[in-house]
Every structure is written in C-alpha cells, then in structure tokens.
Amino acid sequence: MTSWNPVPSLPASLPSADGVWTDLRLAPGLALPDVAVPEGAAACVVVEGGRVRWVGPAAALPAAYAPRPRHAGGGLLATPGLVDCHTHLVYGGHRANEFAMRLAGASYEEVARAGGGIVSSVKATRAATEDELVAQALPRLQALLDEGVCAIEIKSGYGLALEHERKQLRAARRLGEIAGVTVRTTFLGAHALPPEYAGRSQDYIDLVCREMLPALAAEGLVDAVDVFCERIAFSLAETEQVFQAAQALGLPVKLHAEQLSDMGGAQLAARYGALSCDHIEHLSAEGIAAMKAAGTVAVLLPGAYYTLRDTQLPPIQALREAGVPMAVSTDHNPGTSPALSLRLMANMACTLFRLTVPEALAGITTHAARALGLEGTHGLIAAGRPADFVLWPVQEAAELAYWFGQGAAHTIVRQGRIAKGDCA
C-alpha cells in the first residue's frame, strides 16, 4: 500500500509559531497542562519545532523556556484547533435550485424526477476534472479554516465509480497539501446506487468491495470507510459486506446510521469497532449500549436536521447518561447541509439538540478528533501534540457557541505556523 503524508506542512512563508505564548486563558476541559493552572491565572503554551512542548501557569514556566521568543496573548481565550469530523466537501456543482424548488412546494420525488437529488451531484462530479473539483472546494475549505478548523474529514461518494471516487479522494488529499491542514479521507462508495446499477444493488456492492475499495486503499487514498445504511440506501447485509471488506484491509469504519429510521446500523457498526455513527436521530437504546461498549462516537449533524426540517431529535439525554461521547460537525454537502460554519453548528447543537456549552465545545474539538481516530494528536492543547490552537477575543468560552455571524478568531496556529493573526 502506498503512503500519503497525512500531516501536511503549511507554506514556509507563514511565520513559525515557535516560542512562548504568554498571558492566555485556557478553555476549561480542552487543555492538559503539565502543571495545573489556578483559576484566573494566566497560562503559557510553549511551541518548539511546530509542537506544543509545555502548557501551564506563567508562574511555573520552566527556566529553560524563558529565553525563547514571546508571543503576548493579551488575555485571549485559547482552545484547540477545531475539528470538522463529517463533511462531503468535494463535489461538482451545487443544488441551490433544488432548495428553491422545495420552498416552492416540490416534493423529494418531484425534485428527483427533474434530475435533482444525489443524481445531480453525481452527474456534476463525474463531469468535473480533478483540478476543477479542487478549485471548487478550496473556497469552501477556506471558510472553515478561517474559523479555526485545523483537521477535517472529507468523504467521497459522489463519484460512485472507481475513476470518479478516486478523483474525489485525490482532490481531498490535494486540498490538505495546498491548505496545510490535516485531512482524513473517507471512502463512501456505498452512498447511493448509481443510475447504471438501478435494480442491481448487490452487483454494485460487489463492485465496491472487490474492486473499488481495494484499489483505492492500495493507492493510499483511504483513511476510513463509510456506508449510508438506510431504507433508501443500503441494507444491513450490504453494509456488513462493506465493513468486512474494510476490515480485511485494516481500515476503520464509520456509518451514516439511523437518520431516517432505526435500521440497527449502530449495533452493526459497533460490532466492527466503528469510529463513529453519524446522524443517529432514530438511535435505539440497544444502539446506544452497543456504541458505549465499543467506544464509538455519536456524531450530531444539526445542519441536516435543520435543512430537512426534521422533528425527530437525537436521543441526547440517553447518550449523555450512557457516557457516549458526542461530536458535532457541519455535514457540509450540496443537498442537505450546505453549512460552512462549525461554530454555527455548535450553536445549533445547543439550541436544537439541547447540548450544554461544554458538550458543544468538546463536540467540535476533543470528541470530533476521536471520531476521526485523531485523539492522540488533535482536539486538546497538550504537550507533545502538533501546535494546532486558536485564540479568541471573548470573555468566556460560552461565547464561542453563543455568537453566530460574528466573533472571528483572533489568531490561528495550524501545524506549528501562524495561519492568521499574531500575538507579538
């Protein structure tokens, strides 16, 4: 299996973040200081060689770091870099026309008959070149990066044929290299049945498992494997076939689970040690128990819930009581969640799903990193990790979920370089 560098480097023209970042306030629960920081005390973060070397109160800064260059934090709030753990960022075209059609009263079936729905995105994605897909996705990625995202998942699933799934995944890798951001690629070949396989679902799943996934994995393009398990998509048996193929290749799995109905997908995913189950509005008590036992993250996607005008809330209190970690993501896609603000999703998770502020902030950092298998490198400010953190001009952490439409990040440190702002 060929390798692809999963941790890109930001352009050398961006200033290094090396030095001592002083006079910071650490967001509660989102840092692991080497020395405990008393409440109200100023904290320091030491960056060396692009990695965090020490975190703690200014008064306890080791003497060895004292001569290093200083970045004055001015009392800004420090959080880990944000993590967007579920996106479909690479695709051709858009579907704003369908949004207008639905507002005018068209049903899902009428939109589909007019050539809309996922078939529209598949057609546009297949028609686009890899360079065109990169060019279309870059502004979308930049919007997320400008808000403090330092790691992101990008799924395939709008190609539904080997050459076009490859094109999507290659575009995703290139985006990570161009922007200097950690990109985790997820193969979602089992997203929908392509038109040329109408009525031949099993034949298509055989193609996904026997040809597409092995070829793409061999090229180093796949970090995880996902399936849309639903009545309008793929059955439990078909989903398990894909999971078995992923397992044989040593790849972790994820699942679009229980979005429209309770298919029992969460229990199946948990049996395969899934990183996450996503959407989960119709998740059962049995699914929650299975996820808890497997350590599987529940990924909440309020953007899709909002756009689809759903009324079935995810079982937040039951997940909370079971201790299942809850992540929050944009689910950026052209059909049901054209969202490009992870902080807005945190607000919506609080407002629509009744998450607490600490839960929402952990959901876009610590738990989101875990949903991507990045819990050892992202989602916390801690010694030994890559220097990915954001400084915010707010008085309290609750403002990060409270405001929407304003409150931009003051400084963004990504991959050890200052991608936005500075504290000199």
N, C-alpha and C positions, 0 to 999 in steps of 0.2 A: 504494500500500500504506500503510495507516495505521500509525502507530508506537505503541509501548507502551513506556513508560520501563523499560529493563531494569535500572536501578540504583536501587532504591527508597531512601527515607530512613527511618531509624529515628525513632520518636517524639521530638519535640524535648524531651520531659520527661526523657529519658535524658541523663546528663551527657556533655559533649563529652570526647573523648579527646585534645584538643589539649594540647600541652606536651611535655616531655622525660621519657621513660620511662627511668629510670636503673637501674643495678645489675641488668641482665638477663644471662642466658646464652642465646646464640643456638643453636638446634638445628643441628647440623652439616649442611651441604648444603642448608638450607632458607632461607637468607638471602643477599642480595647486598649486603654492606656497602660503603659509599663508601670506607671506609678499613679495611684488614684488621684483624681483631680477634685479637691474640695469644692462644694457647691459655691458658685460665684467666683471661683478663682480663674485667672487667665491660664490658658493652656498653650503648649507649644507642640508643633509637629516638625520633626527633623526629616528632611529628604536628602538622600545621598545616592548617587548613581541611579536616579529615577525611581528609587524605592523608599518607602517610609522606614526609617531606622529607629525612631523613638517617638513616643507620644506620652505626654504627661503635663503636670503643672509647671509653669515657668520657674517657680522657685526651686524645682528639683531637676532642672536641666543639667545633665552630666557636663562636667567641666570640659571634656574632650570636644563637645559640640559648640562651646562658647565662641570660638574664633570664626565660625562659619558665617557666610553672608546671611543677612537678616531680611526677612520679608515681614513688614509690620501689618498685622491683621486688623488692627483698629477695632477690636471687639466684634468682628464679624462671626456669624454662626457657621461652623464647619460641619458638613455632612459628607459621607462617602459619595463618590460619583453615582449618579442614578443608573439603574439597570432596567431596560425595557425588554422583558423576557418573552414576549409573544408578538411578533409582527409578521406581516406579509408585505414587506416594504418594496420588493422588486416585482414590478408588473408593467405591462404596457397599457397605455391609455388611462381612462378613468370612467366612472359611471355616474357622473353628476346628472346626466339626462334621466337615468332611472329614478334618482331621488325626486326629480321634478315630476316624473310620471306617477310615482306613488302618492305624492302630495295631491295630484290631480285625480286620484281615486283608482288608479290601475292596480290590479291585484298582482301578486307574485307571478301567477301563471300568465297573466297578460303581458307582463314585462318579459318573461321568458319567451313567449311566442313572438314577441317583437325583436328577438335576437339579443335580449339582455341577460342579466344574471351572470353566473360564472362563465358561461359560454362566451360572453362578450369579452371578458378579461383573458380567457384562453386564446381567443382569436387574435386579440391585440398583442398579447405576449409572444405568441408564435410568429407574428409578422415583424416584430421588432428585432433588431440586431442586439448583440451583447452590449456594444457601445451605446446604443440608444437606451437600453434598459438602465445602464449605469447613469447616463445623463439625466434620465427622468427621475431616478431615485435619489440622486445626490441632494437636490434641494429639500426633499422630504427628510433625509438623514440629517442634513444641516440644521433643520428646525429643531430636531430632537437634541442634537449636540449642543446647540446654543442654550438649551435649557438645563444642561448639566449631565446628559446621558454619557456614560463612559463605557458601557457594554450593552450590546443589543443582539437579540436573536432575529434572524431573517429566514423565513421559510420559503421553500419552493411551492409548487402546487398549482401554478397557472400555466405550466407547460404541458403536463400530462402526456409527455412523450420523451424518450431519452434525450434527444438532442436539445429539446427546449427546457427540460428540467435541468440539464447540465448548464445551459446558458444562464438560467436564473441563479444557480448556485455559484457559478463563476463570477457573475456580476456582483453577488453578495460578498464574495471574497475580495474582489477588487475594491468595493466600497470601503471595506475595512482598511485596506492598504492606503487608499487615497486619503481617507479622513483620519487615519491614525487612531482608530477605535477598535476595541475588541468586538469582533463579530462571531457569533456562533451560528452555524448554518444547520438548518433542519430540513431533511428531505420529507416532503409532504406529497409524494406522488399519488397516494391514496387520499386525495382531496375531493375529487368528484370523478364521475365516469366520463371520459372524453366522448365526443359525439360519434367518433368512428367505432366505439365499442358499445354503442347502445344495445341493451339486451344481452350483453356478454360480460357481465360483471366479473365472473370467475376468470375468464380469459385475461381480463385487464389486471386483476390481482396477481395472476401468474406472471405476467409481464413485469409488474412492479418488483416482485420478489426474486425472480430468476434472472432478469436481465438488467433492469434499471438500477436497482439498489446496489447490486454487486459491482457494476461498472462505475457508478459514481463514488462509491466507497473506495474503490481501488485507486481512483484519481485524487483521493484526499479531500473530497468536496463535502463530506457529510460528517457532522458532529453528533447528530441525533436523528431519530426517525419518528414521525408523527402520522396519525391517521385521523380522519373525520369519521367517527363511529356514530352513525345516526340513521334513522329510518330513510332519510332522503340521500344517504351517502353509502356507507359500507357497514356490513353486518358484524356481529361479534366474531363469527367464524373467520370472516375475511380479515378482520383486524388482527386476530391472533396469528393468522398466516404471515402477515407483515411483521408482527413482533418476533415471530420465530426466525424469520429471515434476518432481522436486525440483530437478534441475539447471537445467531451463528457468525455474524461479522464483528461481534464485540461492540456493538453500538447501543447506547442507551435509547430508551423510548419515551415518548410523551403521547398525550391523547387529547383531541377535541372530544370531550366527554359530557354526556348528559346536558347538552344545551337545549334541546327541544323536547326530550323525553328521557325517561330512565331506561337506558339500554343495558345497564350493568357493566358499562365500559370501565368505570373506575375500579371495580373489583378485578377485572381482567388486567388492566394496566398495572395495578398494584402487585399482581402475581408475577409480573415481569419487572418489578422494581422500578417503575416509571419515575422519571424525574418530576413530572407534573401531570395533573389533569386540569384541563382548562375549560372555562365557561361554567360548567357544573351547576347551572340553575336548578336542575331536577335531580341533584345528587341525593341518594338514599342514605339512611343510617348505616346500611351494610357497606356502602361505598366509602363513607367516612371512616368506618372502623378499619377497612382494608387499607385505605390511604395512610391512616395513622400507623398501622403496623409496618407498612413498607417505607415510611418516611417520605411519602410522596407529597409534593407541594400542591396546594389548591391555588390556581391562577384565576383571579377575578378579572372580568373584562367588561367594565361598566359602559364603555363606548358602544359595544354591540348591543347590550341590553337597552341602552337609551335609543339608539338609531332604530332598532326593531320595535320599539315601544312595548317591550316585554313587560309582563306583570308578575312573572314567577321569580321571586328573589332567590338567590343562592342561600343555602342554609347556614348563614353566618354564625349564629349563636351555637349551633351544633358543632360546627368546625372549631369555634373558639373553645368550647367546653372539652372537645376531644384533644385539643392541643395540636391540631393540624396547621402548619404554617400557611399563611395566606399571602400570596403575591398579588400585585396589581400591575396591569400592563395596558398599553394602548390598543392592542389587536389591530394596528393600522392595516387597513385593507380597503380596496376601492368600493366595495359593495355595502358593508355593514358597519364599518367603523373607520371613516376617513379622519382619524384623530392624529394630531401631531403635537400633542402636549401631554407628557406623562404626569405633570403636576395637576393638570385638569382632571386626569383620570383619578388621581388621589383624592381630589375634591369630590368627584362623583362617587367614588367608593365610600366616602364618609357620608355624603348626602343621600345617595340612593340605597346603599347597602348597609349603612349604619356602622361602618368601621370607626374605631377611635382614631385620633390623630397618630398616636404611636404605632398602631397597627398599619395605618396607611403608609407612614414613612418607612417602616420596616418592609412593607409590601413593595416599595419601589427601590429598595436597596438590598437589605440582607436576604430576605426571602426570595426576591427576584433572582439574585445571584445563585441561590441554591437551586432554583427551578432550571437553571442552565448548567448546573454542575460546576459553577464557578465560586462556590462558597469559600474556597481556600485562597482566592485572590481578589475578589470583589465584594462589595456590599458592606464593608466595615473599614474604618480607619484603624489600622493596626500595624505594628512593626513587622517588617518582612514582606509586606504586600506592595504591589506596584502603587506608585503615587497617583491615585485617582481620587480627588476630592473637590468639593465645591464650597465656596464661601458666599454666604448670603447676607444682604443688608436688611436683616429682620431682627426684631427684638426677641421673638420667641419662635420655637420650632413649629408651633401650630399655624403660623402664618404661611408656611410652605404648602399647607393643604387648604388654608382659608382663602387666600387670594387666587383669583383666576383672571388672566388677561393682563396682569402686571406682576411686578416683583421679580425681575430678571436676576439671574446670578451675577454677582459682582466679579468673581474670579473662578475660573475652571482650570484645574490641574488634571491633565489626562496623559497617562503613560509617561509621567515624570516631566512633562513640559507644560508651560503655561499657555493654554489654548485660548484663554480670554482673560483680560484684565491683568492686574498685578497688585501686589502689596509691597511697595518698595520703601 
